[in-house]
Amino acid sequence: MSDPETHDTPMPLRIEQRRFGVRAFFEFNEETLHWGLDDVRGLRTRTAEYADLAQEREQLEQREGGWGWLARFAFLSALFSHWFSVAGTPLVIAWMTVGVVALVVQFGFVRRYTVIASPRGDVMVPLGDGHDAVLDEIDRRRAAQLRERFDYLSPDESPEQQRHRVLWLQRQGSLDANEVSARLLQIDLMAQVPPSNDSDD
């Protein structure tokens, strides 16, 4: 009995990050990035084409406040009050200790992200292990997708339009300096060719 036919379909690259109670994943498919972030606000996911991801990056800091801070304070209060009561320490010292520890926790656990805008929602990459690998992979695939879609020369366009597109691709990291020079030279040569006259004499 022959073995069933198998197809060598490569698995998409997947990078996961865990930091300060936040879990993020980045699944790099052939044409799209599938991204998810799971934090105190719950799980949210996005899917976007690489070409739609912005080249500009922003930085974001988040400090957990409100209910998260109160929950920590209540937990630490119960814990420290028990310890100090066993040791016979006055309760006021216990509360002062709890307040100091809670403030350290509040301002010490800061979540930092690199934010990449897209029409389908911001992609947030937590700083820490895997951060640079995620950004490098996004940049590489974004540049490749833009090149695949916009790296062409058309006789139906003016030389100015074509030069503008070539220089734009260079700014996006899709073309290097040698490739740009070659394409600009080709555009100049195309502009010097006189239009063909297909009319009958």
Phi and psi in degrees as GROMACS dihedral restraints (atoms count N, CA, C in turn):
[ dihedral_restraints ]
;  ai    aj    ak    al  type     phi  dphi    fc
    3     4     5     6     1   -78.1    20    10
    4     5     6     7     1   153.3    20    10
    6     7     8     9     1   -70.6    20    10
    7     8     9    10     1   146.4    20    10
    9    10    11    12     1   -62.9    20    10
   10    11    12    13     1   149.0    20    10
   12    13    14    15     1   -65.6    20    10
   13    14    15    16     1   134.2    20    10
   15    16    17    18     1  -114.6    20    10
   16    17    18    19     1   149.3    20    10
   18    19    20    21     1  -117.7    20    10
   19    20    21    22     1   126.9    20    10
   21    22    23    24     1   -82.3    20    10
   22    23    24    25     1    76.8    20    10
   24    25    26    27     1   -94.7    20    10
   25    26    27    28     1   114.0    20    10
   27    28    29    30     1   -65.5    20    10
   28    29    30    31     1   139.0    20    10
   30    31    32    33     1   -73.8    20    10
   31    32    33    34     1   142.1    20    10
   33    34    35    36     1   -65.9    20    10
   34    35    36    37     1   146.7    20    10
   36    37    38    39     1   -65.1    20    10
   37    38    39    40     1   135.1    20    10
   39    40    41    42     1  -133.2    20    10
   40    41    42    43     1   128.0    20    10
   42    43    44    45     1  -119.6    20    10
   43    44    45    46     1   130.6    20    10
   45    46    47    48     1  -117.9    20    10
   46    47    48    49     1   147.6    20    10
   48    49    50    51     1  -131.3    20    10
   49    50    51    52     1   142.3    20    10
   51    52    53    54     1  -135.6    20    10
   52    53    54    55     1   126.2    20    10
   54    55    56    57     1  -160.9    20    10
   55    56    57    58     1   125.3    20    10
   57    58    59    60     1    52.1    20    10
   58    59    60    61     1    44.7    20    10
   60    61    62    63     1    78.6    20    10
   61    62    63    64     1     7.1    20    10
   63    64    65    66     1  -108.1    20    10
   64    65    66    67     1   134.1    20    10
   66    67    68    69     1  -120.1    20    10
   67    68    69    70     1   129.1    20    10
   69    70    71    72     1  -128.6    20    10
   70    71    72    73     1   146.1    20    10
   72    73    74    75     1  -135.0    20    10
   73    74    75    76     1   150.1    20    10
   75    76    77    78     1  -135.0    20    10
   76    77    78    79     1   113.7    20    10
   78    79    80    81     1  -108.6    20    10
   79    80    81    82     1   114.0    20    10
   81    82    83    84     1   -94.6    20    10
   82    83    84    85     1    97.4    20    10
   84    85    86    87     1   -85.2    20    10
   85    86    87    88     1   176.8    20    10
   87    88    89    90     1   -61.8    20    10
   88    89    90    91     1   -42.5    20    10
   90    91    92    93     1  -113.1    20    10
   91    92    93    94     1   -16.9    20    10
   93    94    95    96     1  -136.0    20    10
   94    95    96    97     1   156.3    20    10
   96    97    98    99     1  -102.9    20    10
   97    98    99   100     1   125.4    20    10
   99   100   101   102     1  -107.2    20    10
  100   101   102   103     1   121.7    20    10
  102   103   104   105     1  -128.1    20    10
  103   104   105   106     1   146.3    20    10
  105   106   107   108     1  -144.7    20    10
  106   107   108   109     1   147.1    20    10
  108   109   110   111     1  -133.9    20    10
  109   110   111   112     1   125.5    20    10
  111   112   113   114     1  -119.4    20    10
  112   113   114   115     1   111.8    20    10
  114   115   116   117     1  -139.5    20    10
  115   116   117   118     1  -159.7    20    10
  117   118   119   120     1   -63.2    20    10
  118   119   120   121     1   -20.8    20    10
  120   121   122   123     1   -88.9    20    10
  121   122   123   124     1    -1.0    20    10
  123   124   125   126     1   105.1    20    10
  124   125   126   127     1  -175.2    20    10
  126   127   128   129     1   -93.6    20    10
  127   128   129   130     1   131.2    20    10
  129   130   131   132     1  -134.8    20    10
  130   131   132   133     1   143.3    20    10
  132   133   134   135     1  -130.1    20    10
  133   134   135   136     1   158.0    20    10
  135   136   137   138     1  -142.0    20    10
  136   137   138   139     1   153.7    20    10
  138   139   140   141     1  -134.6    20    10
  139   140   141   142     1   128.0    20    10
  141   142   143   144     1  -146.1    20    10
  142   143   144   145     1   148.3    20    10
  144   145   146   147     1   -72.1    20    10
  145   146   147   148     1   147.5    20    10
  147   148   149   150     1   -60.5    20    10
  148   149   150   151     1   -37.2    20    10
  150   151   152   153     1   -65.6    20    10
  151   152   153   154     1   -20.8    20    10
  153   154   155   156     1   -86.4    20    10
  154   155   156   157     1    -8.7    20    10
  156   157   158   159     1   -79.5    20    10
  157   158   159   160     1   133.9    20    10
  159   160   161   162     1   -68.6    20    10
  160   161   162   163     1   147.7    20    10
  162   163   164   165     1   -76.3    20    10
  163   164   165   166     1   -32.2    20    10
  165   166   167   168     1   -73.2    20    10
  166   167   168   169     1   148.1    20    10
  168   169   170   171     1  -124.7    20    10
  169   170   171   172     1   143.4    20    10
  171   172   173   174     1  -120.0    20    10
  172   173   174   175     1   158.8    20    10
  174   175   176   177     1  -112.1    20    10
  175   176   177   178     1   138.6    20    10
  177   178   179   180     1  -131.2    20    10
  178   179   180   181     1   137.1    20    10
  180   181   182   183     1  -118.1    20    10
  181   182   183   184     1   136.6    20    10
  183   184   185   186     1  -127.8    20    10
  184   185   186   187     1   127.7    20    10
  186   187   188   189     1  -114.3    20    10
  187   188   189   190     1   128.0    20    10
  189   190   191   192     1   -73.8    20    10
  190   191   192   193     1   127.3    20    10
  192   193   194   195     1  -129.1    20    10
  193   194   195   196     1  -164.7    20    10
  195   196   197   198     1    62.5    20    10
  196   197   198   199     1  -125.5    20    10
  198   199   200   201     1   -64.8    20    10
  199   200   201   202     1   -35.0    20    10
  201   202   203   204     1   -62.1    20    10
  202   203   204   205     1   -43.0    20    10
  204   205   206   207     1   -65.9    20    10
  205   206   207   208     1   -42.2    20    10
  207   208   209   210     1   -65.2    20    10
  208   209   210   211     1   -38.0    20    10
  210   211   212   213     1   -63.7    20    10
  211   212   213   214     1   -43.8    20    10
  213   214   215   216     1   -62.3    20    10
  214   215   216   217     1   -43.1    20    10
  216   217   218   219     1   -61.9    20    10
  217   218   219   220     1   -43.3    20    10
  219   220   221   222     1   -64.9    20    10
  220   221   222   223     1   -42.8    20    10
  222   223   224   225     1   -62.9    20    10
  223   224   225   226     1   -48.2    20    10
  225   226   227   228     1   -65.2    20    10
  226   227   228   229     1   -34.6    20    10
  228   229   230   231     1   -62.1    20    10
  229   230   231   232     1   -47.8    20    10
  231   232   233   234     1   -63.0    20    10
  232   233   234   235     1   -41.3    20    10
  234   235   236   237     1   -66.3    20    10
  235   236   237   238     1   -52.0    20    10
  237   238   239   240     1   -70.2    20    10
  238   239   240   241     1   -35.8    20    10
  240   241   242   243     1   -60.7    20    10
  241   242   243   244     1   -40.8    20    10
  243   244   245   246     1   -65.0    20    10
  244   245   246   247     1   -46.9    20    10
  246   247   248   249     1   -60.9    20    10
  247   248   249   250     1   -45.6    20    10
  249   250   251   252     1   -71.3    20    10
  250   251   252   253     1   -32.6    20    10
  252   253   254   255     1   -67.1    20    10
  253   254   255   256     1   -37.0    20    10
  255   256   257   258     1   -64.5    20    10
  256   257   258   259     1   -38.6    20    10
  258   259   260   261     1   -81.7    20    10
  259   260   261   262     1    -5.2    20    10
  261   262   263   264     1    77.3    20    10
  262   263   264   265     1    20.8    20    10
  264   265   266   267     1   -84.4    20    10
  265   266   267   268     1   140.0    20    10
  267   268   269   270     1   -54.8    20    10
  268   269   270   271     1   145.6    20    10
  270   271   272   273     1   -63.8    20    10
  271   272   273   274     1   -32.1    20    10
  273   274   275   276     1   -62.4    20    10
  274   275   276   277     1   -35.7    20    10
  276   277   278   279     1   -67.2    20    10
  277   278   279   280     1   -37.8    20    10
  279   280   281   282     1   -60.8    20    10
  280   281   282   283     1   -45.5    20    10
  282   283   284   285     1   -66.7    20    10
  283   284   285   286     1   -38.1    20    10
  285   286   287   288     1   -63.6    20    10
  286   287   288   289     1   -40.9    20    10
  288   289   290   291     1   -64.2    20    10
  289   290   291   292     1   -42.7    20    10
  291   292   293   294     1   -60.7    20    10
  292   293   294   295     1   -43.5    20    10
  294   295   296   297     1   -61.9    20    10
  295   296   297   298     1   -42.2    20    10
  297   298   299   300     1   -65.1    20    10
  298   299   300   301     1   -46.0    20    10
  300   301   302   303     1   -63.9    20    10
  301   302   303   304     1   -41.4    20    10
  303   304   305   306     1   -63.0    20    10
  304   305   306   307     1   -39.5    20    10
  306   307   308   309     1   -66.0    20    10
  307   308   309   310     1   -39.3    20    10
  309   310   311   312     1   -62.0    20    10
  310   311   312   313     1   -43.4    20    10
  312   313   314   315     1   -64.1    20    10
  313   314   315   316     1   -42.6    20    10
  315   316   317   318     1   -60.6    20    10
  316   317   318   319     1   -46.7    20    10
  318   319   320   321     1   -96.4    20    10
  319   320   321   322     1   -10.9    20    10
  321   322   323   324     1   -84.5    20    10
  322   323   324   325     1   -34.1    20    10
  324   325   326   327     1   -92.7    20    10
  325   326   327   328     1    84.3    20    10
  327   328   329   330     1  -103.8    20    10
  328   329   330   331     1   127.9    20    10
  330   331   332   333     1   -94.7    20    10
  331   332   333   334     1   126.6    20    10
  333   334   335   336     1  -118.0    20    10
  334   335   336   337     1   138.7    20    10
  336   337   338   339     1  -133.2    20    10
  337   338   339   340     1   151.0    20    10
  339   340   341   342     1   -97.9    20    10
  340   341   342   343     1   127.9    20    10
  342   343   344   345     1  -108.9    20    10
  343   344   345   346     1   129.0    20    10
  345   346   347   348     1  -117.5    20    10
  346   347   348   349     1   117.6    20    10
  348   349   350   351     1   -76.8    20    10
  349   350   351   352     1   148.5    20    10
  351   352   353   354     1  -153.4    20    10
  352   353   354   355     1   159.5    20    10
  354   355   356   357     1   -61.1    20    10
  355   356   357   358     1   -22.8    20    10
  357   358   359   360     1   -98.6    20    10
  358   359   360   361     1    12.9    20    10
  360   361   362   363     1   116.8    20    10
  361   362   363   364     1   152.7    20    10
  363   364   365   366     1   -67.2    20    10
  364   365   366   367     1   142.2    20    10
  366   367   368   369     1   -99.5    20    10
  367   368   369   370     1   124.9    20    10
  369   370   371   372     1  -112.9    20    10
  370   371   372   373     1   119.5    20    10
  372   373   374   375     1  -108.5    20    10
  373   374   375   376     1   111.2    20    10
  375   376   377   378     1   -63.6    20    10
  376   377   378   379     1   139.8    20    10
  378   379   380   381     1   -69.8    20    10
  379   380   381   382     1   145.1    20    10
  381   382   383   384     1   133.2    20    10
  382   383   384   385     1  -161.6    20    10
  384   385   386   387     1   -58.6    20    10
  385   386   387   388     1   131.2    20    10
  387   388   389   390     1    90.7    20    10
  388   389   390   391     1   -12.3    20    10
  390   391   392   393     1   -58.4    20    10
  391   392   393   394     1   -53.1    20    10
  393   394   395   396     1   -67.1    20    10
  394   395   396   397     1   -35.3    20    10
  396   397   398   399     1   -64.2    20    10
  397   398   399   400     1   -39.1    20    10
  399   400   401   402     1   -64.5    20    10
  400   401   402   403     1   -47.4    20    10
  402   403   404   405     1   -64.4    20    10
  403   404   405   406     1   -41.1    20    10
  405   406   407   408     1   -62.9    20    10
  406   407   408   409     1   -41.0    20    10
  408   409   410   411     1   -68.6    20    10
  409   410   411   412     1   -39.7    20    10
  411   412   413   414     1   -62.3    20    10
  412   413   414   415     1   -46.4    20    10
  414   415   416   417     1   -60.9    20    10
  415   416   417   418     1   -43.1    20    10
  417   418   419   420     1   -64.1    20    10
  418   419   420   421     1   -46.7    20    10
  420   421   422   423     1   -73.1    20    10
  421   422   423   424     1   -34.0    20    10
  423   424   425   426     1   -64.2    20    10
  424   425   426   427     1   -46.7    20    10
  426   427   428   429     1   -61.5    20    10
  427   428   429   430     1   -41.1    20    10
  429   430   431   432     1   -66.8    20    10
  430   431   432   433     1   -39.8    20    10
  432   433   434   435     1   -70.1    20    10
  433   434   435   436     1   -39.9    20    10
  435   436   437   438     1   -62.9    20    10
  436   437   438   439     1   -40.8    20    10
  438   439   440   441     1   -63.3    20    10
  439   440   441   442     1   -43.8    20    10
  441   442   443   444     1   -60.9    20    10
  442   443   444   445     1   -35.0    20    10
  444   445   446   447     1   -89.7    20    10
  445   446   447   448     1   -29.6    20    10
  447   448   449   450     1  -123.3    20    10
  448   449   450   451     1     1.0    20    10
  450   451   452   453     1   -90.2    20    10
  451   452   453   454     1    84.2    20    10
  453   454   455   456     1  -152.8    20    10
  454   455   456   457     1   159.2    20    10
  456   457   458   459     1  -120.6    20    10
  457   458   459   460     1   129.5    20    10
  459   460   461   462     1  -123.7    20    10
  460   461   462   463     1   129.8    20    10
  462   463   464   465     1   -68.2    20    10
  463   464   465   466     1   -11.6    20    10
  465   466   467   468     1   -81.9    20    10
  466   467   468   469     1    -7.9    20    10
  468   469   470   471     1  -106.1    20    10
  469   470   471   472     1   156.1    20    10
  471   472   473   474     1   -72.7    20    10
  472   473   474   475     1   156.1    20    10
  474   475   476   477     1   -57.4    20    10
  475   476   477   478     1   -35.1    20    10
  477   478   479   480     1   -64.5    20    10
  478   479   480   481     1   -41.7    20    10
  480   481   482   483     1   -62.0    20    10
  481   482   483   484     1   -42.5    20    10
  483   484   485   486     1   -70.1    20    10
  484   485   486   487     1   -39.5    20    10
  486   487   488   489     1   -62.8    20    10
  487   488   489   490     1   -41.9    20    10
  489   490   491   492     1   -59.0    20    10
  490   491   492   493     1   -43.8    20    10
  492   493   494   495     1   -67.3    20    10
  493   494   495   496     1   -40.7    20    10
  495   496   497   498     1   -62.9    20    10
  496   497   498   499     1   -44.8    20    10
  498   499   500   501     1   -68.3    20    10
  499   500   501   502     1   -33.8    20    10
  501   502   503   504     1   -64.5    20    10
  502   503   504   505     1   -43.2    20    10
  504   505   506   507     1   -61.6    20    10
  505   506   507   508     1   -35.5    20    10
  507   508   509   510     1   -64.1    20    10
  508   509   510   511     1   -42.8    20    10
  510   511   512   513     1   -65.2    20    10
  511   512   513   514     1   -27.6    20    10
  513   514   515   516     1   -82.7    20    10
  514   515   516   517     1    -3.0    20    10
  516   517   518   519     1    81.9    20    10
  517   518   519   520     1    13.3    20    10
  519   520   521   522     1   -88.7    20    10
  520   521   522   523     1   -21.5    20    10
  522   523   524   525     1  -130.8    20    10
  523   524   525   526     1   138.8    20    10
  525   526   527   528     1   -89.8    20    10
  526   527   528   529     1   178.7    20    10
  528   529   530   531     1   -63.2    20    10
  529   530   531   532     1   -39.6    20    10
  531   532   533   534     1   -65.6    20    10
  532   533   534   535     1   -40.9    20    10
  534   535   536   537     1   -66.5    20    10
  535   536   537   538     1   -38.7    20    10
  537   538   539   540     1   -63.5    20    10
  538   539   540   541     1   -44.8    20    10
  540   541   542   543     1   -60.7    20    10
  541   542   543   544     1   -42.2    20    10
  543   544   545   546     1   -64.1    20    10
  544   545   546   547     1   -41.4    20    10
  546   547   548   549     1   -71.8    20    10
  547   548   549   550     1   -37.5    20    10
  549   550   551   552     1   -65.7    20    10
  550   551   552   553     1   -37.2    20    10
  552   553   554   555     1   -64.2    20    10
  553   554   555   556     1   -41.5    20    10
  555   556   557   558     1   -64.8    20    10
  556   557   558   559     1   -37.8    20    10
  558   559   560   561     1   -63.8    20    10
  559   560   561   562     1   -42.6    20    10
  561   562   563   564     1   -62.4    20    10
  562   563   564   565     1   -41.0    20    10
  564   565   566   567     1   -66.1    20    10
  565   566   567   568     1   -39.8    20    10
  567   568   569   570     1   -63.7    20    10
  568   569   570   571     1   -36.3    20    10
  570   571   572   573     1   -69.7    20    10
  571   572   573   574     1   -24.5    20    10
  573   574   575   576     1   -83.6    20    10
  574   575   576   577     1   -15.2    20    10
  576   577   578   579     1   -76.6    20    10
  577   578   579   580     1   123.2    20    10
  579   580   581   582     1   -67.8    20    10
  580   581   582   583     1   147.0    20    10
  582   583   584   585     1   -61.0    20    10
  583   584   585   586     1   142.9    20    10
  585   586   587   588     1   -73.1    20    10
  586   587   588   589     1   145.5    20    10
  588   589   590   591     1  -110.7    20    10
  589   590   591   592     1   100.8    20    10
  591   592   593   594     1   -91.0    20    10
  592   593   594   595     1     1.3    20    10
  594   595   596   597     1   -73.4    20    10
  595   596   597   598     1   146.3    20    10
  597   598   599   600     1   -73.9    20    10
  598   599   600   601     1   143.2    20    10
